[in-house]
Amino acid sequence: MARAAFRELIVGWHGSRERQLRVLAKHDESKHGADVLTHVPRTFRAMSFPEGWAREGQRLAERLERAHAARPMPLVIHAFSNAGFWTTAALLDRLSPALRDAHRATVIDSAPGFPPHIEARFTARYATRAMLPALLARFGLRASHTHPLVGPPFAAFLYAWHHVAPKQVRFMESSLARLRDAHRERPLMVVWGGRDELVPARFVEAFVRDCEAHGVPLERLFFQEGDHVRHLVAHRREYFAARDAFLARV
């Protein structure tokens, strides 16, 4: 068996499934010879404790450290949506110097979808839409970003959560600068869509401009008709072509 060219970590979105992440993993294994690890964020647990996101990042860092100790190789990260973005920011804070040196590049897909200062109304509106499908599925209901009965009380809960979880909110806000600063010398590819109802394009574009202003080597991949985390399905040919070229360069 040929030796893997690099290790890739794919961090999913809230409510993602392993089989969904394997679509991308299989492509990179066959096309690039990547050694792929996948991770589904435990979003509810991360939001439930003041150090929740830190614990999520530490748990993932330990997994990567074990893999790197057994077989050192360059690392590339692909993170989906806000949950993947926050998990990656927490992860990068906790990498050892050796693994930080091995980290070559990151792809951010359908994120970040929030401003530098997050208000409770924003959390209630957008976090509800993002987290409701997984919550409805737990109740045995059809996954949807809205629900006339479950949606309003869940939005009220998240509005209240915002006020009693300041540390988690501050981490989310600071993750923009954390992830930006971790890529001052590492290529960053940002993928987003013009029809994403969960991650408004204006927030991604503000992050992109801020990264470029701070000297981050950044590549843009924008789909005017793109929806949330659906680019690899709806725009498969262009998506993979751009990603393949990026991975070949880094």
Residue pairs with C-beta under 8 A, 6 or more apart in sequence:
2 33
3 33
4 33
4 34
4 35
4 71
4 73
5 32
5 33
5 34
5 73
5 74
6 32
6 34
6 35
6 73
6 74
6 75
6 76
6 104
7 34
7 35
7 36
7 37
7 64
7 67
7 68
7 71
7 73
7 74
7 75
7 76
8 25
8 28
8 34
8 35
8 36
8 37
8 75
8 76
8 77
8 78
9 36
9 37
9 38
9 39
9 60
9 64
9 75
9 76
9 77
9 78
10 21
10 24
10 25
10 36
10 37
10 38
10 39
10 78
10 79
10 80
11 38
11 39
11 41
11 60
11 77
11 78
11 79
11 80
11 83
11 84
11 87
11 88
11 91
12 20
12 21
12 38
12 39
12 40
12 41
12 80
12 81
12 83
12 84
13 41
13 80
13 81
13 82
13 83
13 84
13 110
13 229
14 41
14 43
14 81
14 82
14 83
14 130
14 131
14 134
15 43
15 131
15 133
15 134
15 137
15 143
16 40
16 80
16 229
17 40
18 38
18 40
21 38
21 40
22 38
23 232
24 78
24 232
25 34
25 36
25 38
27 240
28 34
28 36
28 247
29 35
29 36
31 240
31 244
32 244
32 247
32 248
34 76
35 67
35 71
35 73
37 63
37 64
37 67
39 60
39 63
39 87
41 56
41 83
41 84
41 86
41 87
42 56
43 83
43 131
44 131
45 52
45 55
45 56
46 52
46 53
46 55
46 56
46 86
46 87
46 168
47 161
47 165
47 168
49 55
49 168
50 165
50 167
50 168
51 167
52 168
53 86
53 87
53 89
53 90
53 168
53 171
53 172
54 90
54 93
54 94
54 171
56 86
56 87
56 90
57 87
57 89
57 90
57 91
57 92
57 93
57 94
58 90
58 94
60 87
60 90
60 91
61 91
61 94
61 95
61 96
61 99
64 75
64 91
64 95
64 99
65 95
65 96
65 99
68 75
68 98
68 99
68 102
72 98
72 102
73 102
74 102
74 103
74 104
75 99
75 102
75 103
75 104
76 103
76 104
76 105
76 106
76 107
76 247
76 250
77 88
77 91
77 103
77 105
77 106
77 107
78 106
78 107
78 109
79 85
79 87
79 88
79 106
79 107
79 108
79 109
79 111
80 109
80 110
80 111
80 229
81 109
81 110
81 111
81 113
81 130
81 198
81 199
81 228
81 229
82 111
82 112
82 113
82 114
82 130
82 172
82 199
83 130
84 108
84 109
84 111
85 108
85 111
85 112
85 175
85 179
86 171
86 172
86 175
88 106
88 108
88 179
89 171
89 175
89 178
89 179
89 182
90 171
90 175
92 100
92 103
92 178
92 179
92 182
93 178
95 103
103 186
104 186
104 187
104 250
105 186
105 187
105 188
105 189
105 246
105 247
105 250
106 179
106 183
106 186
106 187
106 188
106 189
107 188
107 189
107 190
107 191
107 243
107 246
108 179
108 188
108 189
108 190
108 191
109 191
109 192
109 229
109 231
110 191
110 192
110 193
110 196
110 198
110 199
110 228
110 229
110 231
111 192
111 199
111 204
112 175
112 176
112 179
112 199
112 203
112 204
112 207
113 126
113 196
113 198
113 199
113 200
113 203
113 204
114 122
114 126
114 172
114 173
114 203
115 122
115 203
115 206
116 173
116 176
117 173
118 162
118 169
118 172
118 173
119 162
120 159
120 162
120 163
121 159
123 158
123 159
123 161
123 162
123 169
124 155
124 156
124 158
124 159
124 162
125 155
126 198
127 158
128 151
128 154
128 155
128 158
129 145
129 146
129 197
129 198
130 145
130 198
131 154
131 158
132 144
132 145
132 146
132 147
132 150
132 151
132 154
133 143
133 144
133 145
134 143
135 150
135 154
136 142
136 143
136 144
136 147
136 150
137 143
139 150
141 147
141 150
145 197
145 198
162 169
176 207
176 210
180 207
180 210
180 211
180 214
180 216
181 214
183 211
183 216
183 217
183 218
184 214
184 215
184 216
185 217
186 217
187 217
187 218
187 219
187 246
187 249
187 250
188 211
188 216
188 217
188 218
188 219
189 218
189 219
189 220
189 221
189 242
189 243
189 246
190 204
190 207
190 208
190 211
190 218
190 219
190 220
190 221
191 221
191 222
191 223
191 231
191 239
192 199
192 201
192 204
192 205
192 221
192 222
192 223
192 226
193 201
193 222
193 223
193 224
193 225
193 226
193 227
193 228
193 230
193 231
194 201
194 222
194 223
194 224
194 225
194 226
195 224
195 225
195 226
195 227
196 226
196 227
196 228
197 227
197 228
198 228
199 228
201 222
208 218
208 220
211 218
212 218
219 242
219 246
221 231
221 239
221 242
221 243
223 231
223 234
223 235
223 238
223 239
225 234
225 235
226 234
226 235
227 234
231 239
232 239
232 240
